[in-house]
Amino acid sequence: MSPEFAVEIGQQALWVATLLAGPILLAALITGVLVGMFQAATQINEQTMSFVPKLGVLVLVLFMLSPWMIAVLTDFAESLFFNIPQWVS
């Protein structure tokens, strides 16, 4: 296994991780900004006011996107396992 090949596999793994984490982080960011704007407008400084909506949105996003996330992760793992004989020889 050459160093270039190891770097390529690492890049693919980082891309898959970015694909999986991106929607979750984006949903948390948008929810946090909206709740922050609401808190600033109403001058409500309650900590749970920002935590509970983010948690709810994250659970909803995970519930909706989990089939896609599992498919992406499974495809990546299958490509790794099926290509092992080519890499060894």
N, CA, C and O of each residue as an XYZ file, in Angstrom:
356
protein
N       0.851     -1.168      0.000
C       0.000      0.000      0.000
C       0.902      1.238      0.000
O       1.769      1.393      0.860
N       0.683      2.092     -0.958
C       1.501      3.301     -1.075
C       0.932      4.416     -0.194
O      -0.245      4.387      0.165
N       1.754      5.379      0.148
C       1.256      6.508      0.949
C       0.155      7.298      0.241
O      -0.767      7.797      0.886
N       0.252      7.412     -1.084
C      -0.778      8.123     -1.840
C      -2.121      7.417     -1.734
O      -3.171      8.051     -1.636
N      -2.064      6.097     -1.755
C      -3.296      5.323     -1.653
C      -3.924      5.494     -0.275
O      -5.142      5.628     -0.162
N      -3.105      5.491      0.768
C      -3.619      5.684      2.123
C      -4.238      7.072      2.277
O      -5.256      7.233      2.950
N      -3.624      8.063      1.657
C      -4.174      9.419      1.708
C      -5.509      9.480      0.975
O      -6.434     10.158      1.422
N      -5.612      8.772     -0.154
C      -6.868      8.751     -0.905
C      -7.995      8.110     -0.092
O      -9.118      8.613     -0.074
N      -7.692      7.012      0.570
C      -8.700      6.366      1.422
C      -9.091      7.299      2.560
O     -10.268      7.397      2.908
N      -8.116      7.979      3.138
C      -8.413      8.940      4.204
C      -9.286     10.086      3.721
O     -10.190     10.523      4.434
N      -9.023     10.573      2.518
C      -9.845     11.642      1.953
C     -11.279     11.176      1.728
O     -12.229     11.912      1.995
N     -11.427      9.954      1.237
C     -12.777      9.413      1.044
C     -13.509      9.277      2.375
O     -14.701      9.570      2.468
N     -12.793      8.831      3.403
C     -13.410      8.681      4.718
C     -13.821     10.041      5.284
O     -14.891     10.166      5.879
N     -12.985     11.050      5.104
C     -13.337     12.395      5.568
C     -14.524     12.962      4.797
O     -15.356     13.665      5.371
N     -14.607     12.666      3.513
C     -15.741     13.135      2.719
C     -17.032     12.482      3.202
O     -18.058     13.152      3.318
N     -16.989     11.179      3.485
C     -18.177     10.488      3.995
C     -18.570     11.066      5.357
O     -19.756     11.265      5.622
N     -17.600     11.335      6.212
C     -17.890     11.927      7.516
C     -18.520     13.311      7.369
O     -19.427     13.668      8.121
N     -18.040     14.082      6.404
C     -18.611     15.407      6.157
C     -20.040     15.288      5.636
O     -20.918     16.052      6.036
N     -20.267     14.334      4.747
C     -21.626     14.124      4.239
C     -22.587     13.732      5.358
O     -23.736     14.172      5.375
N     -22.122     12.912      6.281
C     -22.995     12.451      7.354
C     -23.231     13.521      8.412
O     -24.337     13.630      8.941
N     -22.216     14.306      8.726
C     -22.346     15.307      9.787
C     -22.939     16.619      9.287
O     -23.514     17.374     10.070
N     -22.805     16.896      7.997
C     -23.246     18.176      7.455
C     -24.697     18.529      7.714
O     -24.970     19.608      8.242
N     -25.641     17.665      7.365
C     -27.045     18.023      7.589
C     -27.385     18.227      9.068
O     -28.190     19.095      9.407
N     -26.784     17.445      9.930
C     -27.052     17.579     11.359
C     -26.522     18.917     11.873
O     -27.216     19.633     12.595
N     -25.292     19.244     11.497
C     -24.706     20.500     11.949
C     -25.418     21.703     11.352
O     -25.590     22.717     12.028
N     -25.829     21.604     10.106
C     -26.556     22.698      9.477
C     -27.905     22.929     10.154
O     -28.302     24.074     10.371
N     -28.608     21.857     10.486
C     -29.886     21.995     11.180
C     -29.693     22.619     12.560
O     -30.487     23.464     12.975
N     -28.645     22.209     13.271
C     -28.375     22.795     14.585
C     -28.017     24.270     14.469
O     -28.427     25.080     15.301
N     -27.255     24.619     13.441
C     -26.875     26.015     13.229
C     -28.093     26.887     12.944
O     -28.265     27.945     13.549
N     -28.925     26.441     12.033
C     -30.109     27.225     11.677
C     -31.045     27.364     12.873
O     -31.560     28.451     13.137
N     -31.265     26.275     13.592
C     -32.130     26.331     14.768
C     -31.550     27.259     15.831
O     -32.282     28.039     16.438
N     -30.251     27.180     16.057
C     -29.613     28.043     17.046
C     -29.731     29.515     16.688
O     -29.981     30.347     17.560
N     -29.552     29.843     15.411
C     -29.670     31.239     14.982
C     -31.102     31.733     15.150
O     -31.323     32.842     15.637
N     -32.071     30.923     14.753
C     -33.469     31.338     14.881
C     -33.874     31.515     16.339
O     -34.537     32.493     16.686
N     -33.477     30.574     17.195
C     -33.807     30.691     18.615
C     -33.068     31.874     19.226
O     -33.627     32.579     20.066
N     -31.827     32.104     18.823
C     -31.079     33.251     19.320
C     -31.726     34.571     18.925
O     -31.787     35.504     19.726
N     -32.211     34.648     17.686
C     -32.907     35.862     17.252
C     -34.190     36.061     18.042
O     -34.519     37.185     18.421
N     -34.912     34.982     18.292
C     -36.138     35.076     19.087
C     -35.822     35.522     20.508
O     -36.526     36.362     21.068
N     -34.766     34.963     21.094
C     -34.388     35.351     22.449
C     -33.933     36.805     22.502
O     -34.227     37.513     23.465
N     -33.230     37.247     21.490
C     -32.789     38.644     21.460
C     -33.975     39.590     21.304
O     -34.002     40.665     21.903
N     -34.947     39.189     20.504
C     -36.105     40.046     20.279
C     -37.001     40.122     21.509
O     -37.576     41.172     21.797
N     -37.121     39.021     22.231
C     -38.011     38.990     23.393
C     -37.273     39.184     24.706
O     -37.915     39.271     25.752
N     -35.955     39.255     24.691
C     -35.108     39.411     25.870
C     -35.339     38.297     26.898
O     -35.292     38.528     28.106
N     -35.587     37.097     26.393
C     -35.705     35.919     27.250
C     -34.345     35.228     27.255
O     -33.874     34.797     26.203
N     -33.720     35.117     28.396
C     -32.388     34.517     28.492
C     -32.436     33.186     29.236
O     -31.696     32.978     30.198
N     -33.275     32.322     28.803
C     -33.405     31.006     29.416
C     -32.553     30.009     28.641
O     -32.671     29.913     27.419
N     -31.690     29.262     29.342
C     -30.786     28.319     28.683
C     -31.536     27.176     28.007
O     -31.171     26.754     26.910
N     -32.581     26.677     28.657
C     -33.306     25.554     28.065
C     -34.074     25.971     26.825
O     -34.449     25.127     26.011
N     -34.309     27.256     26.676
C     -35.027     27.743     25.498
C     -34.216     27.485     24.226
O     -34.799     27.281     23.161
N     -32.905     27.490     24.314
C     -32.101     27.217     23.122
C     -31.769     25.733     22.992
O     -31.539     25.247     21.884
N     -31.741     25.014     24.103
C     -31.349     23.605     24.066
C     -32.468     22.704     23.555
O     -32.234     21.841     22.708
N     -33.663     22.898     24.056
C     -34.779     21.999     23.729
C     -35.143     22.050     22.240
O     -35.312     20.991     21.635
N     -35.270     23.228     21.626
C     -35.584     23.216     20.184
C     -34.480     22.576     19.343
O     -34.770     21.858     18.386
N     -33.219     22.830     19.690
C     -32.123     22.213     18.934
C     -32.173     20.701     19.061
O     -31.993     19.984     18.077
N     -32.414     20.221     20.260
C     -32.503     18.776     20.468
C     -33.650     18.181     19.663
O     -33.498     17.121     19.056
N     -34.789     18.851     19.653
C     -35.936     18.361     18.885
C     -35.667     18.329     17.393
O     -36.021     17.368     16.710
N     -35.040     19.383     16.890
C     -34.726     19.437     15.455
C     -33.700     18.371     15.096
O     -33.814     17.731     14.051
N     -32.704     18.174     15.949
C     -31.690     17.158     15.658
C     -32.295     15.759     15.644
O     -31.937     14.938     14.799
N     -33.204     15.481     16.569
C     -33.868     14.174     16.573
C     -34.695     14.005     15.304
O     -34.704     12.929     14.705
N     -35.389     15.061     14.892
C     -36.192     15.003     13.675
C     -35.320     14.790     12.437
O     -35.659     13.985     11.569
N     -34.199     15.510     12.353
C     -33.294     15.361     11.213
C     -32.699     13.961     11.180
O     -32.623     13.341     10.118
N     -32.278     13.462     12.333
C     -31.733     12.099     12.373
C     -32.785     11.067     11.981
O     -32.481     10.100     11.282
N     -34.001     11.268     12.424
C     -35.082     10.335     12.076
C     -35.359     10.352     10.575
O     -35.572      9.304      9.965
N     -35.356     11.553      9.980
C     -35.675     11.658      8.551
C     -34.516     11.203      7.667
O     -34.747     10.595      6.622
N     -33.274     11.487      8.066
C     -32.137     11.210      7.203
C     -31.376      9.931      7.537
O     -30.401      9.604      6.860
N     -31.799      9.209      8.555
C     -31.050      8.008      8.931
C     -31.003      6.953      7.823
O     -29.966      6.305      7.683
N     -32.054      6.736      7.028
C     -31.910      5.763      5.933
C     -30.837      6.183      4.921
O     -30.059      5.347      4.461
N     -30.795      7.459      4.580
C     -29.786      7.949      3.651
C     -28.388      7.843      4.259
O     -27.441      7.449      3.578
N     -28.263      8.189      5.523
C     -26.962      8.121      6.190
C     -26.450      6.688      6.250
O     -25.265      6.439      6.025
N     -27.324      5.765      6.549
C     -26.931      4.356      6.597
C     -26.531      3.873      5.207
O     -25.582      3.101      5.069
N     -27.247      4.321      4.176
C     -26.911      3.920      2.803
C     -25.533      4.454      2.401
O     -24.751      3.736      1.778
N     -25.232      5.703      2.752
C     -23.928      6.278      2.425
C     -22.819      5.518      3.139
O     -21.810      5.166      2.527
N     -23.001      5.268      4.411
C     -21.991      4.560      5.190
C     -21.825      3.120      4.719
O     -20.705      2.611      4.673
N     -22.916      2.465      4.372
C     -22.853      1.092      3.881
C     -22.147      1.021      2.527
O     -21.339      0.123      2.288
N     -22.455      1.969      1.649
C     -21.779      1.992      0.340
C     -20.279      2.182      0.496
O     -19.495      1.533     -0.196
N     -19.876      3.066      1.397
C     -18.451      3.295      1.620
C     -17.775      2.040      2.178
O     -16.695      1.656      1.729
N     -18.414      1.413      3.152
C     -17.839      0.206      3.745
C     -17.770     -0.931      2.723
O     -16.783     -1.665      2.674
N     -18.817     -1.074      1.911
C     -18.802     -2.119      0.878
C     -17.693     -1.884     -0.134
O     -17.021     -2.826     -0.554
N     -17.500     -0.628     -0.528
C     -16.442     -0.352     -1.490
C     -15.071     -0.662     -0.895
O     -14.177     -1.132     -1.599
N     -14.907     -0.400      0.394
C     -13.638     -0.749      1.041
C     -13.425     -2.262      1.071
O     -12.356     -2.753      0.708
N     -14.437     -2.986      1.502
C     -14.294     -4.434      1.640
C     -14.147     -5.138      0.302
O     -13.358     -6.075      0.180
N     -14.905     -4.695     -0.713
C     -14.830     -5.369     -2.008
C     -13.536     -5.085     -2.750
O     -13.147     -5.858     -3.625
N     -12.863     -3.992     -2.418
C     -11.624     -3.643     -3.106
C     -10.371     -4.136     -2.392
O      -9.260     -3.898     -2.865
N     -10.530     -4.806     -1.281
C      -9.357     -5.329     -0.548
C      -8.507     -6.251     -1.421
O      -7.285     -6.103     -1.411
N      -9.078     -7.195     -2.174
C      -8.220     -8.060     -2.994
C      -7.398     -7.305     -4.038
O      -6.275     -7.704     -4.348
N      -7.945     -6.224     -4.579
C      -7.200     -5.438     -5.566
C      -6.032     -4.702     -4.898
O      -4.975     -4.543     -5.509
N      -6.208     -4.265     -3.687
C      -5.185     -3.491     -3.007
C      -4.044     -4.368     -2.505
O      -2.894     -3.930     -2.457
N      -4.359     -5.600     -2.132
C      -3.354     -6.491     -1.572
C      -2.431     -7.018     -2.667
O      -1.219     -7.118     -2.473
N      -3.006     -7.351     -3.805
C      -2.189     -7.936     -4.869
C      -1.383     -6.925     -5.639
O      -0.654     -7.290     -6.561
